[in-house]
Structure formats: structure tokens, C-alpha cells
Amino acid sequence: MDSNEINFLEAIADSYGIDKNSVIFKYIERKTRASERGSKARRSLGNLYALYVLAQDYINENFEGSSFTELMQRMKAMPFGAKLQNHPLDNRLNDEVKRQYKVSDNMLPVQPANLGDGRKARKISVDLLSEHNMNPSSCASFIVDAIDSYITIIDSNQTAYLNQIEAANTDLEIAELIAEAFAYNSDARLFEIISFGLLYLHFAKTTVSFSIDGKNFSQQLTLYRTGRTNANDGGIDFVLKPLGNFFQVTETLDFKKYFLDFEKINRFPMSFVIKTNLTQKEVRDKIKKDAVQLYSVEQVEVYMNLFEEIYTLNELRNILDQIKESHDSISQLKEIVVQCFKLEYGLLD
């Protein structure tokens, strides 16, 4: 990525006279950090798109706002927006801004509107657009221009990776591109997709036998993705059939995150794929050591017993090394990654 892309937001802000200390600038700056291909930030577009359509209304002098249904339709029509849900317009955008910047209710981006016909409607906060004596129309234009530029950049970046892996012809080229997901600053979505492809092929080598009501069955282990990254899936990223094991992909070692996820699924045991170079034992030891600083040993043991398998970068690299030994396997891995990548970014919608 060149310096022009990295500094795109500041250049746009300068052109519209936007105060760099304003809430709107700081919020958009934070949300667009994933424009850099090597960013660890997740590309969460729902809140940005909610801002976008509300700002559009202001630019078009629709100061009374638009119906909830119309705003959602416009959000879904935007790039990668087909699967967006209604949470940003309901409360998620406002909750995030209030939590991060401690602003009063009149500064929250999404304001209720009354169209006079009983329909649920929303409009943008004029106080937010006017902070520090900014011109509200210019601020609304800044929002739209900044988000348009952001989408163009991430579209270019993701297409670049997809083009690279689709064009890879040799086993070595494919393996090297797959290994990019292991880098510290690689994209979170890419890491989840690569993890899925590797574990899918890893488990597919195993067949399990079981009996139901006296009838014997034999079935190959099959891993399934539950949905897109950041989807409303209860924190479950993969499911392994027929065993019914749950998997979650993460980059954090914060014990609170793991314990909360166990609570979300009523303390059902779960396996984790963790982007770390620590060993499985080191991961367990760290989580336990940190947790006993806050909880009793007995409470911690309850949660620690819910951890099933832990896969770190060490295990994923070993699986990739095994897959590289077979041309058919590495080709299959490439196909899985390409298809998951297209699904993740709405290229199959």
C-alpha cells in the first residue's frame, strides 16, 4: 500500500475543513484502519454504512430522515452489504460511539425521526456534524467521500489477494500465499478462512465409527463454517460433524473473552484456533494464570475444563507442511480458500 492510501482520510478531511479532534473524524479514522492490507483490524462495515446512508440524506437535504426500511435497503445495496443486519441503525452505532467517546445523546449519530405516518425512521445528528463549528453539509460530504474511498481501497486489496491465489500455479506458490495468513498483521478474515481450509483437510482424513440403536455407522469427519466472519453466530465459527464439536477462531489470549464465550453457549465445551506462536500448553497456562488473579481456583477449573482442542500457528503450520506433500491436497486447499474468500466478501451474492 502506498502512502497516499494510508493518508487518504486526512487528505479528505482537509478538503472539507474537518476538525481532526471531532468525534466524527476520530470515529471514522478508527473504523477505517483496516484499509491497510496488513492491518489486524477487522473490516466491520455495518456501522460505517449506517453513517453513510444517514449522511447521504443530509447532503440531499432530506433533513426529516428516511424510513428504517429504506435505509436498510440502501445499506444492503452497497458493496459487501448484502448480508447486513439492522443492528447498526437500531443501537450498535450509537452504543459504540457513546462507549468510546462518552458523548451526550444529542451527539449520537443515529437520531429518531418522525415521518408522520407511524413508520420507524432515522436521521443523522446535526450536532455531531456541527461539532467545533464545522459546516454540517461539508461534514456529511466528508463522511460519504471517506467511506467511498475506504471501500475502494479494501476492494482493491482483497481482490489483489484473490487474484494472486487464483493465479498461483505451483504448489510452492499456493503454500506461500496460504502462509501469509500466519503473519502477525494479517487480516482476521483471511486467517479464519485459511484455518478452515487447513482443518477441513486435516479432519477429512479421519473416519469415525459409531452405533445408534444397535445400528453401526461409519462417517468421515467434515468441518463446516457457520457463517461469515463477524456474523451473528453466537461465537461459533466451525462445527465438526458427526462429533458436533464447536470451534472458534481468535487472535486474543484474554481469558475474559474465552470465559464469556463459554457462557454464551451455556458452558458447552469448545475448541479454539488461536493466532499465536505459543504452544498449546503455554496457551492453557497463560489463560489459567491470568484468570486466577480474578477468580477462585475452583471457578477457573470449571472454565478450563471446557477447553477441548487448541490449535495454534504451530499446529496449522504442521498441517500445511503435510498438505504440501500432495499436489491434489494443496490444489484442494486452494479451491476451498478461493470459494470461502468469495463467499466471505459477497462475491457470490
N, C-alpha and C positions, 0 to 999 in steps of 0.2 A: 504494500500500500504506500502511495506517495504522500508527501507532507500536505498536499492540497486536500486530500481526503481526510486526513487526521484532523485538520484545522477547519473543516468545512463549516462547522456550526458557528465558530467565532466570526468567520467571514460573512455568513448570512446575517448574524446578529448585528454586526457593524453596519451592514447595508440598510437595516431597518431601524437603527438607533435604539437597540435593545440594551437595557442595563444588565451587565453581567452579574450583578448582585440580586437580580429579581428572581422570584420563585420560579417563574416560568422558564427562564434561561437555565437555572440550576437543575430543574427537573428534567428538561429535555436533554441537557448535557449528560446527565446520569443515565437516562434511558437509551441514549444512542451510543454508548461506549462499545456496543457490540458491532459497530461499523467497521472496526479494525478486524481483519481476518483472524489475527492471532488473539483476539480478546477472549477472556474467560467468561465475559458477561453473556447471559442468555438473551436471545432475541425475543423479548416479550413485546408483542405488538398491540395487544388489546387496548391498553390504556392510551398509547400514542394515537391509535386510530380513533378512539373516543374524542380525544382532544382535537384531532384533525377535522372531524365532521362538524363539531361544535364551532370551531374557528371558521370553517367554510361558511356556516350560516351567518356569522357576524360580517364576514367580508362581503357577502351577498346582501347585506342589510336586512337580513331576516332576524331582527332583534327579538322577536317574540319566541324564537326557538322552533324546534321541529318535534314531531311525534316520535316516541320511543321506537316504534316500528320502522319509520322512515330512516332514522339514524342508524339502526341496526342493519338495514338493507344496504345503506351506503358503506358501512364498515365492511360488510361481508363481500362487497364488490371490489374492494381494494386488494392489491397483491398479497397473497398468503392469508387472506382474511376469510376464506370460505367457511372455516370451521369455528370462527369466533363465537363466543357465547355472550350473554347480556351483562355479565358481571361488571365490566368497566363503567357502563352507564348507570348501573344500579348503585354500586357503592365502592367498587375496588379502586377506581381512580381517585376519588375523594379520600378514601381511607389512607391510601399511600401518600398523598400529598400532605394530609394532616399529620400523619405519623412522622414524616421526615422533616417537615418544616414548621410544625406547630402553629399553623395559621388559623385565623378565625373562620367561621363558617362562610362569611361573605367572600372569602378568598378561595374557597374550594372551586375547582374548575367546573364541575357539573352542578348547575343550579336548576331547581324545579321551574317549570314553565306552565302557563295556563293558556291553552288554545281556545278555551270557551266551549268545547264540545265534550268535555269529560275524558278526553284521551290523555294518556300518560305522555308528558312532553319534557324536554330538557333544553337548556340554553347555557352558554358559557358565561362565566363570571366576568363582568365588566371591571370589577375591582382588581381582579387578577391581571387583566390586560392593561390596566392603567397604573399599576404599581410604579412607584418612583417617577410619576408624571410621564410615563410612556404613552405614546399615541395608541389607543386601543385597536384601531384599524391596522396600523403598522405591526402591532404585536400579533394580531390574528394572522396577518400575512406571513410573518416570521414563522409562526407555528406550522403553517401549511408548507411553506418553502423548505423548512428544515426537515420535516418528516418526509417530504417527497425526495429530497436529496439522500436522506438516510436509507430509504427503501431502494433507491437506485444503486447505492454502494453495496448493500448487503446482497442484493440480487446479483450484482456483478461478481462478488466474492464467492457466493455459493455456486453460481454457475461455473466459475473457474474450477472449483474442486470437482464438480460433477463432470465437466469436460475432460479434466485430467484423468480421472479414474476410468471413464468410458473409453478414452483413447489409449489407455495402458495396454500394451500387447504382450509383454513378457511377464513371467511370474515374479521376477525381481521388481519390476516397475510397480506391479499391483501391491506387493508386500510393502514396499517403501511408502506408498501412499496410505496404505492401511495404518502403518506405524505412526503416521503424522498425528493420529488421534491420541497417542500416548504422551505427546508433548504437554508440558505444564500449562501453556496458554492456549491449547487447542479449544475449539468450540465445543460447548457442552452437548449440543445435539449430535455432532459428529461422533463424540466419544460414546454416546448411548447407542448410536447406530452400529458402530464398529464392534462394540461389546456384544450386541445382539448377534451380529453375523458370526463372530468367533464362537460364542457359546452355543448358538444353534447347531453349528457343525460339530462342535465338541460333544454335545449330548446326543446327536443323531447317531453316533457310533455305538450307543448302548441300547439294548433291548431288555425290557423287564417282563417278567412272568408273574401273573397273579391269578387268584381264584375268586370268583364271585358266585355264591350259592352252589358251590361244587363244580362250577364250570371253569376250566382253565383258559386263560388268555395270555397272549404274548403281544407286546406292543413296543414299537420304537419310541424312545423319548423324543418329544417335539417341543421346542420352545416357541412361544408366541409373544409378540408385542401387544400390550393392552391398548396402545394409542400413541398419539404424537407426544413429544416432549412438552411438558407443562400442561398436558391435558388434565381434565378433571377425573383422574383415575384412582383417587384415594392413595396415591403414593406408590402404586404397584406398576412397575414398568414391564415386567415379563412374567409369564406363567408357564410352568413346565408341566406338560401332560405326559402320561396319565397320573403322575405323582401329585399334582396340584401344588407344587412349590411356588411361592411368590418370590420375586426378585425386584430389587430396587437399585438403580444406578445413581451414584452420587460422587461428589468431589470433596465433601467435608468429613471431618473426623470429630465434629461436635457431638458429644454424647446426647445432648438435649434433643437434637434433631432425630436421632435413632429412636430414643425412648418415646418421643411424640408420635413417630410413625407407627410404632407398635401399638400405641393407644388407639390410633385411627382405625386399626383393623382388629380391635378387641384383643390385643396381645396375641395375635396369631404369629407363629414363628415365620421368619423371613430370611432370605439370603440377600447378600449385598455385593454389588460390583463397585469397587471404590477406586477412584483415580489417585493412587498413591504408590510410592515405591516401597513403603513399609511391607513387612511380611504379614501374613495372616495373624500370627501370634502377636506381633508388635501392635497391630491394629486393635486386637482384643484387649491387650494390656493397657494401651493408652486410654481407650474408652472407659475401661473399668477404673483405672487410676483417677481419671478426671471426675467420674461420676461419684466416687466415694467421698469427694470433697463436699458434695451437696446432699447426697442421700445416704441412708444407712447401708451397711454391708448387705443386709437381708434384702432390702429393696433393689439394690444393684444386681444381686444374683438373680432375682426374678427376671429382670430385663436381659441380662447376659445369657440366660438360658434360652432366650427367644431367637438368638442369632443362630442361623443354620450354617450354610456355607458362606465364606468370604472369598471373593475373587479380587485380587489387586492387580496392578500392572505386571507383577511377576508372573502370575498365572496366565494372564492374557498374552503376554509375550511368548510363553511356553506353548500355548495353544497355536499361536501364529506360526511358530517355528515348525510345529508338527504339520500344519496345513500346507506350508511351503514345500513340503516334500512331495506333494501330489499336485500335478498340473490340474487335474479335474477338481480338486478341492479348492485350490486358490481361484480357479475360474468361477466356481460356485459362490465363493465368498464375494468376489467382485459383483456378481449378479445380485446377490442379496443386498449388498451395500447400495448399489445403484437404485434398486427398487425402493428400498426403505428411505433413501435420500429424497427421491421424487415424491413419495407419499408424505414425508415429513414436511416438505416445503410446498405442498399443494400443487405439485407439477403434474399430478394425475387427476386432479379435480376437473 
